[in-house]
Amino acid sequence: MDSRSLILLAFGVLALVGGLWLYTAVPGEAYRLHVMASDADTAANASERDTAVYAYDELDPEAQSVFRKGRAAAGEDITIRTNRWPEEFEYGTDTAGVTVVSDGDTHYLVRASQRRCLAGLCAVLRIFLLGVAGVGVVALGIGAKRATARS
């Protein structure tokens, strides 16, 4: 194998892996969810402010899954991509997206907020990084073709 083939293969691997890794690191539009246990009075006060109230069993399976992940986070925020965001947990600008979920005798306040990337900057950056990964695939193909042709 000649040095040019080796350089193309190394560059291809670096561009492919680096491009995909950085692609996943760029934030897209997502929601942050925080689930905290509450007493019945706090839940009743929240529901009086036109906050949606659901029994856990009333939630669709996707909303139940998101709720369980939020509850398992033990008070920490979790991030949910917009394509997996359940309708039951509405993001509201005036109420900070508060929803009440009751599970048995325990009531939970579910707070939702939206995290956005700076305008279209992140979309452009993600497309660029996919392009870098594509260049890596091309370099790998050319390097492999050259290496097999020399053998």
C-alpha distance (Angstrom), angle and dihedral (degrees) to the residues before:
residue distance angle dihedral
M1 . . .
D2 3.79 . .
S3 3.79 124.4 .
R4 3.83 94.1 -107.5
S5 3.80 91.5 57.7
L6 3.79 90.5 48.0
I7 3.82 91.7 49.4
L8 3.82 91.5 48.6
L9 3.80 91.4 49.8
A10 3.81 92.8 47.6
F11 3.81 92.3 46.6
G12 3.81 90.5 47.0
V13 3.78 93.2 52.8
L14 3.80 91.9 45.4
A15 3.82 93.8 48.1
L16 3.80 94.1 44.2
V17 3.80 97.1 46.6
G18 3.80 94.5 37.1
G19 3.80 94.0 47.1
L20 3.80 93.7 49.3
W21 3.79 93.3 43.5
L22 3.80 92.9 50.3
Y23 3.82 89.9 43.9
T24 3.79 90.0 60.8
A25 3.82 91.0 47.0
V26 3.82 94.3 58.2
P27 3.79 108.4 91.8
G28 3.75 118.6 -126.2
E29 3.75 127.6 -167.0
A30 3.78 108.0 -57.8
Y31 3.78 142.9 154.8
R32 3.77 126.4 -119.7
L33 3.78 117.2 -143.7
H34 3.79 127.9 -163.5
V35 3.82 120.9 -173.8
M36 3.79 120.3 -166.6
A37 3.78 130.7 173.5
S38 3.78 113.7 -116.4
D39 3.77 139.3 -176.3
A40 3.80 121.6 -107.9
D41 3.83 93.0 -104.3
T42 3.78 93.6 56.0
A43 3.79 90.4 46.4
A44 3.82 90.4 49.2
N45 3.81 91.1 50.2
A46 3.80 90.5 50.1
S47 3.80 91.5 49.4
E48 3.81 90.6 51.5
R49 3.82 88.5 61.0
D50 3.81 91.0 63.9
T51 3.78 92.6 -93.1
A52 3.79 114.8 154.9
V53 3.81 114.6 -109.8
Y54 3.81 121.5 -158.3
A55 3.75 135.1 176.2
Y56 3.80 109.8 -130.2
D57 3.82 90.7 -118.1
E58 3.83 90.4 56.1
L59 3.80 92.8 60.3
D60 3.78 118.6 97.5
P61 3.83 115.7 -112.7
E62 3.83 93.8 -98.8
A63 3.82 91.5 51.5
Q64 3.81 90.2 46.9
S65 3.81 89.7 52.4
V66 3.82 92.5 49.8
F67 3.81 90.7 46.3
R68 3.82 92.0 50.5
K69 3.81 91.1 49.9
G70 3.80 90.4 49.3
R71 3.80 92.4 48.2
A72 3.82 91.5 47.0
A73 3.82 89.8 53.9
A74 3.83 87.4 74.7
G75 3.79 97.9 -135.5
E76 3.81 96.9 -33.9
D77 3.80 122.3 119.0
I78 3.78 118.7 -107.1
T79 3.80 126.1 -157.0
I80 3.79 121.3 -129.5
R81 3.81 122.6 -173.1
T82 3.79 115.4 -123.6
N83 3.80 93.3 -113.6
R84 3.83 90.2 61.0
W85 3.82 96.7 41.7
P86 3.84 111.5 122.9
E87 3.80 119.1 -133.8
E88 3.80 92.4 -130.1
F89 3.81 92.8 69.3
E90 3.76 99.6 61.0
Y91 3.74 120.0 -167.2
G92 3.79 105.5 -132.5
T93 3.75 126.5 -173.6
D94 3.79 97.3 -153.7
T95 3.82 99.4 39.6
A96 3.82 96.8 35.3
G97 3.77 87.6 -117.3
V98 3.81 99.4 -71.3
T99 3.79 119.0 175.7
V100 3.82 126.6 173.7
V101 3.80 119.7 -138.3
S102 3.78 120.8 -174.3
D103 3.77 119.2 -156.9
G104 3.76 110.5 -178.4
D105 3.80 107.9 -49.2
T106 3.79 93.8 -22.5
H107 3.79 122.6 92.3
Y108 3.78 122.3 -156.7
L109 3.77 129.4 -160.8
V110 3.78 109.9 -142.9
R111 3.81 112.3 -160.6
A112 3.78 118.8 -165.9
S113 3.75 129.1 -168.5
Q114 3.75 131.9 171.7
R115 3.78 125.0 -122.5
R116 3.76 116.3 -160.5
C117 3.72 133.3 -176.5
L118 3.80 118.7 -124.2
A119 3.79 104.0 -74.5
G120 3.80 110.0 -75.2
L121 3.79 94.6 -25.1
C122 3.78 95.3 100.2
A123 3.80 92.5 45.6
V124 3.81 90.1 53.8
L125 3.79 91.1 46.0
R126 3.81 91.9 50.1
I127 3.82 91.5 50.5
F128 3.82 90.0 48.8
L129 3.81 91.4 51.3
L130 3.80 91.3 49.6
G131 3.80 86.4 52.3
V132 3.82 90.0 52.7
A133 3.80 89.4 51.4
G134 3.83 88.9 48.9
V135 3.80 90.5 52.8
G136 3.81 86.9 51.5
V137 3.80 90.8 54.7
V138 3.81 90.8 49.7
A139 3.83 91.6 48.1
L140 3.81 90.2 49.6
G141 3.79 90.9 50.6
I142 3.80 93.8 48.8
G143 3.81 92.3 43.8
A144 3.80 92.2 49.6
K145 3.80 91.8 46.8
R146 3.81 91.3 50.4
A147 3.80 92.0 46.4
T148 3.82 93.0 51.7
A149 3.80 92.1 44.2
R150 3.81 91.2 54.2
S151 3.79 93.2 49.5
